[in-house]
């Protein structure tokens, strides 16, 4: 049953992709792109000849756009080039209408290339131009396009805004076809955030419009498939079956490539109704059709469904199907279907009692699940954010959190006491230096020496107190630390305890089952026992790995201070971090600025440790801006990280600033605590800033502080005393 | 009795299967497992399986057990009981869970004898 739910989500996502693609098909067909490949080649040549002759600028722009349309599918780069020529001519002539068309055209070409950032820019320009001349149809078209591109890139909230405006304008202008498509897209968006009620409403409206106005059958079939999904998710199996059958029938009438998809949708319903024989037949024919059409993704899905049905029947044939699915899936890429194949295979091995293979396969499943979770996390985040915003808009949330206020009060108190202490320390230092400057006066010399001694002692006292305070802070963080350890170490230890305990119980049960002559049960228990030993070992190793990490954490300040060019070190680590991230993620693109104070020169630091701090702060900054960029999803945000060094009397100041989403007040207070992280499991240890704190305060007698404004960004400041190289 | 267990650790499935081997064999309990709060929500929304009890871990990546509890309480009627399991066992989480309408609490490592007693009471 659990598998059914997870696959349903997979199908929602796949459907979304499908719908987005179909939206594009519809939108392209609006551009009268109905030319066949063979005609296209001839038309391209003749258009190129026409363009060589003299003609009015307006005709030239039209011809260039026509040429781009012919090139979209075959040579998108050239299409971009031709459309850009059209833009510059239209711009020169101040021909706003043609400028809008040319921008739209370059956007479509970029969509083909997958340059979604450029697409957004181009279509926004086109939209602005259409707005300038109040061309309603153009405006609605571009709004709908922008919605589709945001949906593709996970910018759900922006997509929603564009769709709603497109809907309003299509209704006003009576553009029925667009109204239907936009309604359908809204249905997909709401289904994505699990609001099936609204999703259903939009789909039904869209369906009505498509049917009444005899819009393309393929569209009706897609909406029916969407509706089947929504009804299945909300538990209305009868309607789910009805719409899945309707979708299948319509696709069949059209002899459309999505027939297997509709069949597999029907399978899900049949499985839920426990009609396994019927489901198996349907899945097998879906498999055959997909194979005949050389449609790899749908062949893979069909194999998964067949495997799932065999698993439900405890039939070991499931193993073969999932294995074949994995073979095909690996050639397509790491996606949710592949994850599902591995999960199904684990289950199939378990059912057949092949526990060792189940365990190995489970490792593959977990690693794929993690890869996909990372791919999806940003779009999931924005989905959750959207859900929250929608609820907020509709006034459903009116809670005041008294706990928050209390926490703020506590934080203020902590800050005040820490500031007083630091103030005292600085005052004492100033006092000491002040006194020291009077040592030329012989008469006062003795007195001064005594006072200096006393003050030095009090500075020492204050330093000790500061250390104690830091220690106290760490101890105060013990609650959080315990929580971190509870999760990180306690969990594997719990498994060690639980599995050893249950193994003892199982041994007693073996004896009982033997007495009763239940040999099958005995075999099963013995398999479990074998597997439990492997598990105990695995979790034991997991716990000791964490302990090793903690020991690394406590090992700071052991290195020696060596003369270091701070600016060079900062620059090196900035580049190291930037290129490291670029190598990992090709789409990572962040502007960075450096502002180095050359008067700093060479200063003694524990360069290895100091470098770790700088690297950690820069990595965090890059992470923050990249995350915001992916969440915002449009071209208006410019992710920037800046690194500044400054010589200020006897200390040097280093600032790492980003214009990311900032850190909430709650998190800001915990940021230097060990094991505190906002990154997803497996991505951050939660030890980076805690280590940095220790390196700066204990290793370099300095200070590290953080200032952050939610939505605007974060700045980390390091201040360390200057120790000149002798 | 139908129980939905929500925990991000996959080994929990086998632990429950082994601990409740006899009970499952006698069909006293029917366990279903979800690996995340959102998976659990999707499962409940599908309505395919009317659980009497949800047993959920608190500390999970993504949506936490407490958020799951809040969503369940907002969506389903009071018949669906939610029991929270946590490694923390601290008063703050327990208080929050109580406010949010949790039926009962367990601290990790789970005392299965205690859990079986609690389940018997509900059944």
Interface residues (C-beta under 8 A of the other chain):
Chain A: X1 X2 X4 X5 X6 X8 X9 X194 X196 X232 X233 X234 X235 X272 X362 X366 X380 X479 X482 X483 X486 X487 X490 X491 X493 X494 X495 X497 X498 X499 X502 X505 X506 X509 X525 X528 X531 X532 X535 X539 X680 X681
Chain B: X8 X9 X10 X11 X14 X15 X18 X19 X21 X22 X32 X33 X34 X39 X41 X42 X43 X45 X46 X47 X48 X49 X59 X61 X62 X87 X88 X90 X108 X109 X110
